[in-house]
Structures are given as C-alpha cells and as structure tokens.
Amino acid sequence: SGSGSSGSGSSGSGNDGGIGDPTCAIMASNIACKSCLEANCCEVVHECLDADLLGCVSCLDAFMDGDPTACDTSIGHNDWLAECVEYNCLDACAP
C-alpha cells in the first residue's frame, strides 16, 4: 500500500485533448491550471497555460488583446479563466 499519485499531473487525455480543443471545459489539466492561476495570478499566467492547457492559450491571448468575450462562460469556453477574471486576477495583466 502507498500514497501513489495525487492526480495533480497531466492525465494524458487532459493534455492531448486540450490542444486545439475549442471548448476547454474544466477537466483534470484545467483544474491544475486554475489553482496555478489563483496562486500566481498574473506573474506566470502564460507559464501556467503553456504547461497545463496549450489549447487555451489563444483564448487568453484574445482576452489580453481586448476581447472580453474570448473566454466567456456563455460561449462555453474556459470557465476557470472567466472566474479568474471575475476576481480581477487577470485585470492587472491586460494592456
């Protein structure tokens, strides 16, 4: 018996499935990125995204570019990012 993996890493489908996936709903890798965003906020936001869900980087870039609906939950995109934006977490990053 032992502790084993806590489930914090990439679970395979979370990684590959996220790349180019237009609907990045909350899944294993997104939850890791969400906690990363909450912990580090703007400082390493792209680092978190690059590591945890490559498919959603374009969504964030569009948001940073001034499209506030790029990650809107109403379109089904990136609930965790919209939530982070609601907390004004990414506001300081916006140009």
N, C-alpha and C positions, 0 to 999 in steps of 0.2 A: 504493500500500500504506500501511497505517496501523494504529494500535492499535485504534481503534474502542471500542465499549462493552465493559467487562469483565464485564458481566452482574450488576451489583450493584443495579441499579434494579428497578422493578416491570416484570414482563414481560407485563403485560396480564392474562393468564389467572390469574396468581398473585394479582393484586389482586381482580379481579371474582369469581374463583372462591372466594376466601377469605371473602367477605362472606356471612354466614349459613350457611356450609358447616359441617355438624355434625362432619365428620371432617377436621380440619386436619392432614393428614399433612405430612411435610417436603416442601416444594416451594420454588420459587425465592424467593418473598417470605418464607417461614418461615426459610430459611437466613439471609437478611439480618437478620431479627429476632433469630434465635438469637445471631448474632455481636454484635448490638447489646446483647442482654441480658447476654452474657458480659462485654462490655466495660464496661457501665454499671451492671449489676446493678439494685438497687432504685431508684436515683436517678431514672431516666427510663423505668421499665418500661412505664408506660402510654403514654408518648410513643412508644416503640418499637412497641407493639402497635397504637396508633391509626394509625401511619404505614404499617406493614407488613402487618398482617392483622387488619382490623376484625372479621372474623367470629369471632375467637378471644378478643375482649375479655371476652365474657360468661363464657367458661371461666375466665379469670384472676380475674374478679370473684367467681365462685363459690368459687374456691380461697381468695381473700383472705377470703371470708365464712365460711370454716371448713369447706368441703367438700374434704377432701384427695383425693377420688377424681374431682373435676371434670375434671382433666386427666390422669387415669391412663392410662398406655400400654395397660393391659389392655382399656380400652374403645376403644382406637384413637384417642384424642384427644391432639393436641399432644405428640408425643414430645419435642420440643425443650424444652418447658416442664417436663415431668416430669424431664428430665435436669438442667435448671437447678435444680429443686427438690432433686434428689438432692445437688447440690453445695452445698446450703444457701444458694443465691444469693438466693432469694426469702423465706427464713425470716425475715429481719430486717424484711421488709415486712409480714408477717402481723400482724394486730391482736392 
